Amino acid sequence: MAAMRVHNFGAGPCALPLAVLEEVGDEFPEYGDTGMTVVEMSHRSADYQAIHDETMATARRVSGAPEDFAILLLGGGATLQFAMAPLNLLAPGERAGHVLSGSWAKSAYADAAALGVGYVAWDGANADYTTMPGPGEVTIEDGTRYLHVTSNETIGGIRMVDLPDVEVPLVADMSSEYLARPIHWSRYDLVYGGVQKNLAPAGMALVFVRRSALADTSHLGTYLRYRTHIEGDSLANTPPMFQTWVMGKVLAHLESHGGVAGLEQRSAEKSALVYAAIDSSEGFYRSPVDPAFRSHTNVVWRLPDEDLEKRFVAEATAAGMIGLKGHRRVGGIRASLYAATDISSVEVLVAFMATFAAARG
């Protein structure tokens, strides 16, 4: 019997491709002829090593990461990377500039500031975090080792269209648009993101780090050193095996559907449908985001009042559309259009938006 699936617009954990879920299901409770499934086997076994190696190879192939970037599969999601990045890239006396574009950028800055190494290079507070820095607006101070950016703000629904024109390397949190557009590797020393938006179940970060960018980390605890995981090929300790296994399948699925370029096109098409519904509603729906920086993966909008927003979410949920309530910090409505969210689901949402608005004049 065909699976009855909701239209999942949740901000994370993400929807996953049905074909991948069915493949995973087929391999429970036994993977191959092992007599067990992946989450039960030793991470030192030949069977898991083959899965691990294939996932790493597919991640490099799909992302286009050059060989001088190590690929790491780490627990803790993107949040742990807020501290691991400065701990591993900064030598004594060096600092990290931060672009404060929204909630997650501010969280990354807070961890760097707690370590005494972060400063604000640009702050979108005056625009209520609805825009990104323009040319020449990012201020780089002496002793700056890198500039941290959040390429897409999941909560605020804004994206960094153009990279800041600065002389220092970039470090980027790309969680909510991971592999949804090309990564210009020459500009970066570190790219990271939680996989629970586009690529896999929650519980892991996919990290790309330039080997030559690493500072001396002999003073850090073992797990906190990127070198530990590079030398151990992300197997220094028991890795997030389930996430690694599923991500390998999702990446292969993504590759078979046009890779990064294909996902970038689909993301633009899906978000354009929702923005058209917002812009054609004669003000019933309104997006707070500067149109030049509207996210392609997290579309946010408001209705005339909070009561209508609650009704919108309730009626959408009853109609099989889940995850549309805006983040608790900002309210409103949010539709997250991640890799596995099919355009047919977006069409259902857009039709519902039109019906809901028409019913209220």
N, C-alpha and C positions, 0 to 999 in steps of 0.2 A: 504494500500500500504506500502511496506517495506521502512524503512527510508534509505535515501541515505546519508551515512556518509563518511566523509573524513578520511584518515589515519592521526591521530593527534599525532604529535611528539613534541608538544609544551611543554615548560618547566614549564608552569603553567600560568593560571589555567589548570587543567588536563582534559584529557578525563575521562568520567564517564561510568560505565557499562550501555550498552543499556537497559538491563532488568530493572535496577534501574530507568533510565530516563522514561521508559514507565510506570513504576509503579507510579512515581511522576506525570506523565501526567494524568494517570487515576484518580488521587486524586485531580486534578484541574478541575473545580473550587470549588468542594465540597469534604471535607474530611469526610468520613463516612456519618453520617446523621446530621452533624452539621450545614449545610446550608452555610458553608464558607470553605475556605481552611486554611491550617496551618498558613500561614503568616498573616492572618487576625485575628486569635483568640487571646484571652488573654493568656499571659504566666502564669497567675495564674489559668487558667481553668483546670479542671480535664482531659480534652482531651489532652491538651499540656503536662500536668504533666506525663501522661502515656507514651507519646512519649519520653520525656526527660529521664524518668527513664529507659526506655528500651535501649535508646542509651548509657547511662552511664553504664548499666549492660553489654551490648554487648562489649563496649570498654574495660572493665575490663577483660571480658572472653577471647576475642580475643588476647589482648596484654599480658595476664598473669600477670598483675600488682598485687602485693600483697596488702592485705588490709591496710597495713600501708601507702600506697600511696593514697593520695586524687586525684580525677580526676576533672579537671577544664576545662570548655568550655568558652574561653575568646575571646572577640573582639581584633582587632589589629594585628592578625597574629603573626608570630614568631618575627617580628621586635619589638613589644612592650616587648617581653620577654627578649630582650637584656638588658633592664634596670630593669624590674621587678625581674629577677633572683637575681642580686646582692643586690637590695634593700630589698629583703625578706629573703635572706639566710645569709647575712653578718652582724655580730655584730660589734660595734665600734672597730677599730684596726685590723680587719680581712681583708684579701685580696683574690682575685681570680686570679689564673694563667690561661693563655689562650694559646691554641695551635692555631697558625695562619697558617691555611692550605689553605686559599683562601679567596675569596671576602666576603663570609658571615661570616666566622670566624673573619675576620678583622672588620667587622661591629659590631659584638657582643663585640669585645674587645674595640672598639672606645667608645661605650656607657659606659662600665665599667670604662675605663680610664677617661671619662668625669666626672664620679662620684668620681674619685680619689681612686678607689679600685682595678683596674686591672693592671696586668703586663704580659709581654710576657714570656711564659715558653718554647716556641719553635716557630721558624719562618721558613717557607718554602720559603722565598724570594730568597735565593741563588739558589734554584732549580726552580725558576719561578713558584712556587706552583704546581708542577707536581708530588709531592710525599708526603708521610706522615712520621711522626717521627719514627725512629727505636728504638730498645731497649736501654734504658739509655740516650736517647737524650733529654728528657723533664726535665727541671730544675725547681724544686719546692723550693720556697723561704720560709723563716720563716714567720709565721703568715698566711699561706695559708689555707683558709677554704675549697676551692674546685678547681678543674681544669675544665675549660670549653673546650669542644671539639665540632667540627662540624663533624658528622659521615660521611656525604657525601656532597661534594661541588658541587652544582648544576651547577655553571658556569664553573669550572675547570675540572669537570668530574673525580674527584678522590674520593676514599672511604677509610675510616679508617678500615683496615682489623682487626687489633689487637688493643685492648685498651691499653693505656699507663700504664705501671707497676709503679704506684705511690701509696703513702700511704694515699692520701686524696680522698674523694669522687669525683665523676664526675658529671658534669652538661652537658647535650648534646642537641644540636639542631639537630634533626633528620628529618627535614622537607621533604627533597627530597627522603628519603627512609623509610618513616614512616611505620612500621610494615612489611617491606620487608625482615627483618631478626630478629631473636630473640633478645630481650633486656635482658641483664644480670643484673637484677634488684639489686642484692646485691652491685654492683659497683656504683650505682647512688643515688643521692639525688634528682635530678630533670631531667626530660626528657620532651622536648617540641618540637613542630613543627607546622608550618602552615599546615592546612588540604588540601590546594589547589593543592597538588602534587599527593597524592594517595587516598584521602579519601572523599573529599567533595568540594563544591564550595568555592571560596575565601572569606575571611572575618572572619576567626576564627582560634584560636590556640587550640590544644588539649594538655593539660599540665598534667603531672603526677608529684606530689611533695610529698616527704616523710614528713609526718606531724612533726616528731621529729626534722627535719632539720631547721624549721622556727626560725628566729630570732625575737626579739621584733620589731614590725612595727607600734607601736602606734603613731609614729611621721609622718607616711605617710598619704596621702589622701586616702579616703575610698576605691576607686576602685583599687588603686595600692597595696593593701594588699591582699596577697593570703588568709589570714584568713577570710577576708570578703566573698570570694567566696566559701571557704570550709564551713563556717557556713551557707551560703545561698544555698549550694548545686548547685552552678553556676546559681542561680536564684535571686541573690541579686539585680540585675537590669534586665531590659528586655534583655534576652540573644539573641545571633544570632540564631533565631528560625529556619529559613530555612536551614541553614548549619547543625544545630543539627539534624533536621529531615532527611535530605538527608544522612548525615554521618551514622546515624543509619542503614539506608538501605544498604549503601555501605559496612559497617562492617559485616552485616548479609550475604551479597553476598560473601564477602571475606571468612567468616567462612564456608560457604557452599562449597567453592572451596579449602579447605585444610588449611585455616587459614594462619598464618604467614609462616609456613613451605612450604605450597603450593605456596605462593607468592614468597618466597625466591628462590624456584626451578625455577619457571617461569621466574623470573628476570634474573637468571643466564643463562637460555637457550636463552632468547631473546638477551641479550647483547653479548653472545658468537657468535651468528650469525653475528652481525654487526662487531665485532672485527675480525672475520675470514675473512670477506669481505675486511676490511682494510688491514690486514696482508698479504693477498694473492694478493694484487693489484700491487705488484712489485714497491712500492713507490709512486704510483699515489695518494693513500690516505695514510696519516700518522697520527698516534695518538701521541700527545706530552706527554702523561701521562706515567709514569713508569708502565710497565705491571703488576707489583705486586700490584698496587693500583688503577687499572682501575675500575671506577664506574660501577655498574650493572644497574643503572637507568638513568644516563646521560652520553651518549657516545659522545665524542668530537673528531673531526679530521679536518685536513687541506687538501687542494688540492695544486697543484703546484703554483698557483697564485690566487690573489683575484678575478680576472675576471672570472676564472673558477668556483670559489666558488659562485659568483653571478649567473652564468649560471646554476649551479647545483641546487641552491635554486629555481630559476625561473622555470626550467623544471620539477623539482619535484612537485612544487606547481600546475603547469598545469596538472600534472598527478594525482592530488588528495592527495598529501602528504604535509601537512602543518607543520609549526613550526620548520623547520630545520635550519634556520639561527642562527648562533652562537650568544652568548650574545654580546651586543655592546661594552663591555669592552675588549673582547678578539678576536672577529671575528671568522672566520672559520665556521664549521658546527657542529650542536649538535642535536642528536636524544634523546629525553627523553622518556624512556620506562617505564612509570608508570603502576600502577596496572591494569588499564582498557585498556591499549594498547595491543591488541591481537597479538599473534605470527604471524597470517596471515598478519597483517600490516607490521610487521618486514620483513617477507619474500618478500613482495612487494618492500620494501625499498632496500633490499639486491639485488634483481634482477635489480632494477633501477641503483644501484651503478655499477653493472657489465656492464650493457649496456652503461652507461655514460662513463665509463673508456674505454671500447672497442672502442667506437666511436671516441676516441681521441688518438688512437694508443697504 
